């Protein structure tokens, strides 16, 4: 005699299929998503990891399960092919395992590698971490921030394009001049142009708009110090990446010489990288990137470390919808959040449905399960292709290599 095993998931599928018979296929399509919901004691296993490199160099990872639930994440946009290939190697470890012990998997992927840290290794962990949190939230029918202790705020302030329509009143610019900086010590003309153009921007927007200035690590320390002092009278919101983060002592030295907050983090990885920044007070505002600082798991820890130093997080985000959605989950779950970069992007070319719109300069908390967004795979596949070519930058006067 054959014995049939019934569990919560099979019963749910039976009820849904019966409903489909009674209500018709259209009605079934509307409730089919409920079949993905499983209980905390139900079994679920990872079946496949896939990666997708887009023409703009964004890298997406998709993790599938035997419960029909999929999770999405993003990785570093530089070295896109290396990140995509590296994530596939993790399949040897992750396929066949329950995706929900996310922190355990983070530790296994990080500590299972002999060479740890750095942009590519950490980007692989970051993308997979986002996708696993996405799956876990979908399993339990809640957004990720509810799994991280619940919301700490009702909405998330964003910055990007200043607009009366959206109410966004915060922005960021580079050191604008008639040319980009490329000398170790820039002269009076360059420094004066940057200050004058920032002053014009301040005069245009007034004191009601916060304006940060991003040196992007492309300015050498002597020039950075000149710019820091020249711009102070116009009260920048913050100075971002005043110098490369490879020498934290240099950054800390400049930070001690200005009252304007220093922000950094887009090229710093894991809690270990941010520890030195905090201990040496090299920056006040931390800007970890959820796509390559270690994912949601690691940003939550970095935020906790920063709170002990009274430092806020302003997550870095130059990328796509998973990057923004995962950052918004962090923003919703930590007490020391400042503002979200490019939080006003809508990503309609990749999403199946719009995000809740930005109003009064804030985006509402995402309420859908997991990361809170749905990737439209047809839209995504239409953008898959060769990433942007490698770039280098040179001093036009003598041909030497300069920072990008």
N, C-alpha and C positions, 0 to 999 in steps of 0.2 A: 504494500500500500504506500503510495506516495504522500508524503507529508508536506503541506504547503506552509511556508513561514510568512507570517504577517508582521509588519512593523509599521511605524507611524508614517514613513514615507510611502510605502506601498499602498496603505489604506488611503492616503491623501490622493495618490495618483488614481486609484480606483474611483474615488468619489468625483474627481475632476473629469475622468473619462466618461463616467455616467452622466455628469452634468452636460458634457459636450453632446451626448446623444440626445438629451432632452432639449437643450437650448440651441443646438446648432453650432457649427464651427465658428461663426463670428463671436458668439458669446464665449466659447471656449478660449479663443485667442485673447480675450480681455482678462481672463482669470488664470491663464496658464502660468504666469509668473509666480503664483502661489505654490506651484509644484516644486519650486526651487527651495522653499523654506524648509529647514530641517531642525530638529531639536538638538539640544546640547549633548544628548547621549546617542544620537544617531551616528552611524559611520559615514565618513566621506573621505575620499582619497584623491590626490592629485593624479591626473592621467597624462597631462602633456604641458610642455612649456613652448611657447612660440614667441619670436621677436620680429619686429617690423621696423625697418629704417625708412624714414620719409625723405623726400627730396630736400627738405629744409634742414636735414640732419637730426630731427627729433627721433628718438628711439623708444619704441613701445614694447612692453612685454605683456603677454597674455598667458594666464595660467588656467587650465581647464580641469574640471573634476568629474567624477563619476555621478555626481548628483545633478549635473547640468548647470552648475553655478560656475561662472568664470570671473576671474579677477584681472584687473588691468593696472599697470604702473608705467612709469617713464624712467629713463636713464639719461646719462650724460650725452649731450649733443655733439661734443667733440669726440674724436675717436669712435664714431658711431658704430662702425662695423665691429670693432674690437669688443665694445660693450654688448652688442647683439650676440656675438659668438660666445662670449663669456657666460652670458645668462643661460644659453642652451646647455653649457657644460654642467650647470647646477642640476639639470634634470636627472643625472645619475644618482644624486642624493635625494631629491625631492619627490620624484614620481613614485607613487605608491604610498606616500605618507599622508596623514591627516594635515591639512593646511592650517588648522586653527591655532596650534601652539606657535604663534608668530615669533615671539621673542626667542624661543628655543631654536627655531630655524635660523633666526638672525645670527645667533651665537655659533651654530654649527657651520654656517656658510662663511662667517668671518674667521673663526678660529680653526676651521678645517683647512684653511689656506696657509701655507708656510710663509708666503709673502703677503703681508696685510696692509690695508690702508691704501692711500693714493686714489686718484680720481677714477680709474677704471674699475679696480676691485670694489671700491666702495659704491660706485654707480651700479654695479651688478647687484650688490646687496640691497641697494635702495629701491631699484625697480621691482625686484622680487618681493621685498617687504611691503611696498604699497599694494601689490597685487594680492598678497596673502591677507592683508587687512581688509581689502575690498571683498574678498571671498568671505572672511569671517563675519563682517558686518551684514553681508547678504544672507548668510546662514541664519543669523539671529534676528534679521529684519530691522536693524537699526544702523544709523550712521556711525562711523568709526569713533567719533568723539564721545559717544555714549558708552563705548567700551573702554574709554580712557579716563573715566571718572565723571563724565557728564559735562554739560556746557558751563563755561566760566563767564560767558557774555551772551548777549542776545543777538548781536550782529558784529560784522567784521569790517573795520575801516580799511579802505583800499587807496592806493595811489596809482596814477597813470596820466591820463589826459584830463586836464582841468575842464570841467563842463558844468554849466548851469543845469542841463538836463538831468545828469546823473548826480549832481551835487558833489562830485569829486573836487576836493580843494587841496590836493597835495600832488607834487610832481617831482621829477628828478631830471637833471640835465648833466651834460658833460662840461668840461672846461672849454667853453666856446671862444674861438679866436679865428683869425684869418687862415690859420693852419693848425695842424695837430702838433702836440709837443713831441720833440724827439731829441733835444739836447739835454745833457746832464745838468747844465745850469742854463735855464732860459733867461733871456735878457728882459730889460724893462718893457720893451714893446709888447712882447707876448703876455707877460704878467698883467700889464695895464689893460690890454684888450680883454682878457678874461674877466677882470674885475669890472670893467666898464659894461660889458655885455650882461654880466650877472646883475649889476645895478639896474640896468634898463629892464630886465625881467622882473626884478623886485618892484620897480616903480610901476610897471604895467599891472601886476597882480595885487600889489598892496600887501599889507601885513596879514590879511586873512587867508593867504595861500602859503602852505609849507613847501619850500623848495630845497631839496637836497642836491648836492653836486657830487658826481661820481668821477673820481680821477682814474678809475679802472686799472689801477696799478701800472699805468703806462707813463707816469710822471716820476722822474728820479727824485730822491729825497731832498736835495737842495732846492729844486724847483717847487716841490710840494710844500716846503716850509715857506717859500715866498708867496705862494698862492694862498695858503692857509691864513697868513697875516693880511694879505691884500683884500680878501673876501670877508673877513670878520665884521666890518662895519655894516654889511648888508644882511647879517644874521642868517646864514644858511641853516637849514634844518639839521643837516649833518654833512660831514665829509666822508665819502665812501671810498674804500680802497685807496687811501692816500699814497700808499706804496705797495709793492708786492708783499704778500704775506709770508714769503720764505724767510725773512729776517724780522721776527716779531719785535726784537729790541729796537730796531729803527722806527717801527711804527709806534712803539710805546714812547720813544723819545719825543716824537712829534706831538703825540697826544698830550704830553705833559705841558706843551707850550701853547696850547689853545684852549679856550673855554667852549668851543663848538664841539658837539659830540662827534666822535669818530665811529664809523660803521664799517664792518668787514665780515667776511665769512663765505663768499661764493667760491673761494678756492681753498677752503679749509675743510677737513674731513674728519668725521667721528668726534666723539667726546674727548678723545686724547688731543686732537688738534685745537679744539676750543678751550681746553683747560689752560694752555699756555697763554692764550689771548686774555683770558679772565685774570689769571694770576698776575700777569705783568701789566694789567690795565691798559693794554694796547688799543682797546676799543670799548666803547660804552654800549653800542647797539650791535647785536649779533645777527648775521644774515646767512644762516645755514640754508643750503639748497636741498630740498627733500629728495631730489633726483640723484644727488651724489654726495651728500654728507652722511648718509646712512639710513635714509627713509624715515617713515613716521616713528618707528621704534626709537631711533637714535635722536631725532629732533625733540622728542618728549624728554629724554634724559638731558640733552643740552640745555633745554629750557629750565629744567630744575637746577642745573649747575649755575646758570646765569642768574636765577632768582636770588641765589645766595650772595651775589655781587650787586644786586639791585640793577641788573641789566635786562633790557627788554629784547625780544626777538622781532625782527622784521624779515620774514623768510624771503630769500632770493627766488626769483621766478622769471626766467627769460623764455620759458618753454610752453608746453601744451596743456590740455585740460586736466590730465591726471596730476600734473605738477601743481596746478592751481587748486584742484579739489583736495589733494592730500595736504597742501599747506593750509587750506581753510579748516580741515579737521584738526590740525595742530592749533591754529588760532582759536578755535572754539573750545579747546581743552586745557589751555595753559593760562595762568593768571598774568604773566608778564609779556603779553603780546602788545606790539606797538602798531604795526600797519602791514598790509600785504601788498607786495610789489605786483604790478600788472593785474591787480584783482578786478579791474574793470573789463578785461578781455572776455568775450563771449564764446569764442571757439565754435561758432555755428557750423563751420565746415568739417567738424569732427564729431559733433554730438548728435544723438538721436532726438533729444529734446533740450530746450534752452535751460540754462541755469536761472534761478530767481534773479531778477534784475537788480542792478545797483541803484539805490536811492539814498539821497542825503549823504553821499560819499561812503556808504556802507553796503556790503552785500549781506543779505539774510543768511542765517546758517542753513547749510544744505540738510535736507530732511530725508532724502532717499537713502536706502540702506547702502552700506559699504562706503566707498568714496563719495557717493551722492550724485554720481553722473552715470550716463549710459553712452558708451562709445558706439557710434554707427560704423560697423565694420566695412560696409560698402564705401562710405566716405573716406575712411582711413586707407583702404586698399587703393583707392584712386590716387592717393598721394605717395604711395610707396615708390621708391626709386633710388638712384645713386645720390649719396649725401653730397653736401657742398665740398669743393676741393680744399685741400690744406692751404693755409694762408701764411704768408710771412710779410713783414713790413720793414722798410729800409729808410735810412736817412737820405733824403734827396740830395744833400750836399756832398756826402762822401761815400754813400753806398753801404755804410755799416748797418748791421741789424739793430733794430730798436724794438721796444716792447709793443705788443699789440693791445 
